[in-house]
Amino acid sequence: MSTFFTLFRKEWLEAWRDKKLIWLPVVLCLLAVSQPISTYFMPEILEMAGNLPEGAVIELPVPSGEEVLAGTLSQIGMVGTVIFVLSAMGVVSNERNSGSLSLLMARPVSPFEYISSKWTAQALIFLISFTLSYGLSYYYTNLLFNEVKFHLFISSLGVYSLWILFTLSITLLLGTMMKKNGGIAGMSIIIVAGLTVIGSFFPKFMGWSPSNAQNQAVSILMTGKWEDSFGLMMFVSIALIVGLVLLSSFAFKKYESY
């Protein structure tokens, strides 16, 4: 375990030096907080942007706080997922291409310790960033709209985190198999976007998919209840995440000569 914690501290230090611990939370916070603020000021925005007749009044139905938070999750799902992929695409390939991986693996480090330390560090950074951004959106939603119950916020945050961890696991696996960051990012986005599109077209048959996490999060926000496929989705998502991390470790063994 000492090797794992040493590698984990190395990842955390590199994230600080690369300013990922700063720019990733900031970008996600700006993305998340734009949803409640833009929704609240939408009539004024339309009035300033549109060529409306004099005296025209714009009246839009006021959304509930739950609807605003659901919109925040949708925003993070569309743009935030790409940001997560771009953030994680080079965690293995950059070290391999620079040659530092050969020096590191010359020491008594197992492939599983190396991959698991990468995954744990990135997962912690992603979840902290997501929690801060979603929490900021929750604060402004309660301030500008009606108050959303805290347990609904926590429940939706927890279940949506599975999709973030799944996205990270896919990107890490491809990062152990490919050398070009562009290819890693492209394939990762294609896979996660493909799962999302298929899930939206065939929701009845894709209830097990990790891409259903957003629907489950929206369901708990809007109705206070999980959808019927919640248990299956949780089990499959956790199993896939663990399986992808293990598969990344096995794939990494192909590069023992580096």
N, C-alpha and C positions, 0 to 999 in steps of 0.2 A: 504493500500500500504506500510505502514511502516514495517509491518511484512514481506512482500515480499522482500523488500530491505535489511532487516536484515538477512534473510535467504540467499539472493544472496551474500551479503558480506561474510557470513560464508562459502559458497561454494568457493568463490574466494580465501579466506584465506587458506582453506584446500588444494586447488589446488596449491597454492604457497608452503605450507609446504610439500606437497607430491612431489614437484618439477615437477608437470605435466606442469606447465607454462614454464618449461625449456626443459624437455626431449621430449615432444610432438612436439613442433616446430623444435627442432634440428633433430629429427628422420625424420620428413617429409621433412625438407630442404635437408638433405642428400639423401633421396630417390628421390626428385624431381630434384635436380641439377645433379644427376648421369646420367640422360637421355641426356641432351645436351652435356655434357662432354664426355661420353662414345661414343656417336654417332660421335662426331667430331674426336676422336682419334681411332675409330674403325679400320681403315687400319693398324695403328701401333700396335694395340692390336693383330690383326690377324697375323701380320707378326712376332711378338715376340712369339706368342703361337703356330703357326703352323709350321710343318716341310715342308717348301716350298723349291723347287729347287733353286739353286743359280742363282741370277739374275732375279727371278720372281718378278713381280710388281703387287701389289693389287690395283685395281681401282674400287671404289664403287661410285655409283651415289650420288651426294651431295643432301641430303634432304633439303627441304625448311624449313624456320623457323616455318611455320604453322604446318608442319608434325612433327617437333620435339616437339612442344608444345602439339600436339595431342598424341604423344607417352608419354609425361609426364602425361597427364590425364589418359591414359591407365595404366601407372605404379601406379599411386595413386589409381585407381579403383581396381586394383588387390591386392596390398599390403596395401595401405593406409586405405581401408575400414576395413580390419582386425584390423589394429592399432586403428582405431576409436572405433570399437566394444570392444576391450580389454580395452581401456581407460575408456569407459562408463559403462562397465558391472556391476561394484560394487558400483555405486553411491548411490543406495538405499539399496541393499542387505548387504553391509558392515556395515551400521548403524543399520540395523535390527538385524544382527547376533551378533554385539557387545553389543546390548542393549541400545545404545545411542538414538535410535529412540523413545523408550518408554519415556525417559526423555523429549525429544523434543516435542513430541505430547501431553504430559501432559499439555502443555501451550496452550493458545488460538491460535492454528495454524490450518488452514483449509487444507484438502488434496490438494486442487487446488493450494494454495500458496506454499505448500511444493514441489509439483511436478513441477510447473511452474518455481520456483526458481532454481531447479535442472536443468531443461531443458535449461533455459536461460543462466545460467552460463556455462554449458558444450557447448552449441551452440556457445557462444562467444569465448571460448577457441579453439574450433574446427575451426571456421571460421578464427580467427586470425592466427592460425597455417597453415591452408591451403593457406591463402592469402600470408603469408611470403614465404612459400615453392614454390608456383606457381609463385610468383613474382620474386624469385631468379632464377627459371628456365627461366622465360621470359627475365631476364637481360642477362644471359649467352647465351641464344638463339640469342638475338640481337647482342651480342658480337662476337659469333662464326659463325653465319649464317646470313641470311638476316633479316632485321628489320621487325617485325610483328606490324601491326597497333595497337595502344594502345586500341582503342575502341573494337577491336576484342578480345584482351586479357581480358578486363573488362567484356565483354558480356559472354565469355566462363567461366570466373571465377564465375560470378553471377548465371548462369544456373546450373553449376555443384554443386554449394553450396546447391541446393535443394536436391541432392542425399545424401550429407553429413548429412543434417538436417533430412532427412527421415531415414537414418541409425541410427542416434541418437535416434529418436522417437521410432523406433522398439525396440532398445536395452533397452530404459527406460521403455517401456511397459512391456517387459519380466522381467525386473528387479523388477517391482512391484508385479509380479505374481510368481516368483521363488526365492528361497533362495540361491541356489548354483551358484557361479560365472561361473563354468564350463558349467553348463546347459544353463545359460543365454547367454554366448558367443557362444556356439554351436548352439542353436536355432536361434540366431540372424544371424549368418553367413549363416546358411542353408537357411533362408528366403531371405536375400538379394542376396545370390549367386543364389538361385532358380529363383528369379525375373530376374536376369541378364541373366542366361542361357536361360530361356523361351523367354525373349525379343530378344536374338540373333537368336533363332530358328524361331520365329514368329514375325518379326519386323512389319509386316503389321497390325497385330491384337493387338500388345502391344505398340503402339505409345503413349498411354495414361499413361504408367507406369513411375514411377519416375526413373526406371533404364534406361529409354531413355534419361535422362539428359546428359549422356556422349556423346551419338550420336548427340544430339543437339549442345553440346559444340564443338564437332569436326566439325560439319557442318558449324557453324558460322566461325570457324577458316579457313577452307579450301575453302569455297565458298562465305563467307560473307553473307550468307542467312540462315534462319532457315528452318528446314524441315516442311512439311505440318502439322504435328501433334503437333507443338510447343505450340500453345494456349491450346489445350486439355491437354497436358502433364503438363503445368504450373498450370492450374486450378486443375487438379486431385492431383498433388503433394502437393500443398498448402492445399487443403482440407484434404488429408490424414494425413499430418503433424499435422494440428490442431485437427483432429479427434483422432489421436493416443495420443496426449497430454491429451485431455479430457478423453479418455478411460483409460489412465493411472491413472488419478485422481479418476475416479469411481472405478477402480480395487483396488486402494490404500485404499479405504474406508473399504474393507473387513478386513483390519488389524488395525481397530480402537482400538481393545483390545491389540494388539501388544504382 
